[in-house]
C-alpha cells in the first residue's frame, strides 16, 4: 500500500465522516472530519503494521504526529491562560505516547523524566502568584508569541 493509496483512504474517510456527521446533528458538530480521517488512517495502518501487513512506519509516524499536534492545539484552545504554562509537559507527554505506540519500547526512564517535568511545572504553577516566579512563568507562557 503506497502513499497514493493512503491519500485516497484519507479522502474517502474524510467524506464518509462528513456524511456520518450530517446524520448526528448537534452531536456531530464537535467531530473534525479532517482530524478523524487522519487519526483513523494511522490507527488502521498501525494495526496493519503490528499484524505484519504494512511496513511504512515513517508514514504512520507522520500521520500520528498530525494527530498529536491536533490534540495539543485542541487542549491549548480549551484551557485558561494560566494553564498554558503546561505546554511543554503536555506536548512531550503526547509525543512519548505516540513513540510508545510506534515502538512498544520500555520507556520507564523517559516516563520518569516526564513525571519530574510535570512536578517542576506544577511547582511553578503553584507559586505563580510570587512576583519573581511570575516573571519566569510569563516567559515560559509567551515563548511562542515573539517570533
N, C-alpha and C positions, 0 to 999 in steps of 0.2 A: 504494500500500500504506500504509494508515493505522496508527495506533498500536494499534487493536484487532486488526488482522491480526498485528502484531508480537507482541502479548501471546499470541495463540493459537499463534503459531510457537514462542515460548519455552516455553509449557506443553507443547506437543506434543514438542518436543525434550527437555524435562525427563523426561517419561515414557518416551520412546524410549531415552534414555540409561540410565534405571533398568533397563529390560529388558535392554539390552546388558550393563550391569554384572552382572546376575544370571547371565549366561552366562560371564562372565570369571572368576568365583570370586575367589581371592585377588588376582589382578591388578586386578580391578575395584574393590577396596576403596579405592584411592588416588584414584579418579576422583570428583570432586564433580559431581553431576548439575546442580545449580543453576549453578555456575560454568561448566560446559561448555555448558549451554544458552544462557547469556548470551553467552559467547565465540563460539560458533558462529553465533549470530544476528548479532552485529556484524560478524563476518568475512564472512558471506554478504551483508549489507547493504552493506559496504564494496566488495566485488567488484561488486555491482549498481550502486553509485554510480559506480565507475570505468568501467563499461560503459554509463553513461548511462541506466540503467533506474530507479534510485532516487535521490531528491534530498534526503532529510532528513538532512543532515549533523549537525544538532543531536542527533537521536536516536542516531545512530551514536556520536557523541562521549560521550553519557551512558552508553550501554551499554559502550563501551570503558573509560570511567572506572571502572565497576564491576569490570571485569577487572583494570585497573591496581591498584586498591586490593586486590583479592583476591590478586594476585601478591605485592604488598608485604606483606600480612598473613601469607601463607604463608612468605615469606622470613624475616620477623621471628620467626615462631614456631619456625623451624628453625635459628636461629643462637644462638651463646652470647651472654651479656650484653655482653661487651666489643665485639662487632661491631655492637651496636645503635647505636654511635656513627655508623655509616654510614647511618642512616635517611634523612637529608635527601638525600645524593647518590643513594641508591637510588631514592627516590620521584621526584626530579627527572629522573633518567635514564629511568624508566618513562614519565613524563609527556611528555618530549621524544620518545620513541619513538612514543607514541600520537599526538602532534601531527604528527609527520612522516608517519605513516600516513594521517592525515586530509588533509594539505595537500600532501605531496610537495615542500615548500619546501626550499631550500638552507639548512641550519641550521649551517653551519660555525662562525659566531661563537658561537652558543649551545653547540655541542659543545665549543668551546674553553673556554667558561666552566665547563662541567661537568668537563672534564679538570682545570682548575685547582682546582675544588672537591674533586674526588677526591684530588688531590695534597695539598691542605691537610689534609683529614680523614685521609689516610694518614700525614702527619707527626704529627698529634695521636695517632693510633693507635700509631705507632712510639715516641713519647715518653710514653705513658700511665703509665709507672711513676714519672715525675718527679712529686713531690708538688704543685707548682704547676699543672702541666698536668693532673694527675689531678682536681683540684677543678673545673677548667673542663670537662673531659670529662664528669664526673658531672652537671654542669648541662645539658650537651647531651643526655646519655642520658636524664635524668629530666625532660626538657622537657614531656612529655605526662602525667606522673603526678600533678601537683599541681593539677588543676582538676577 
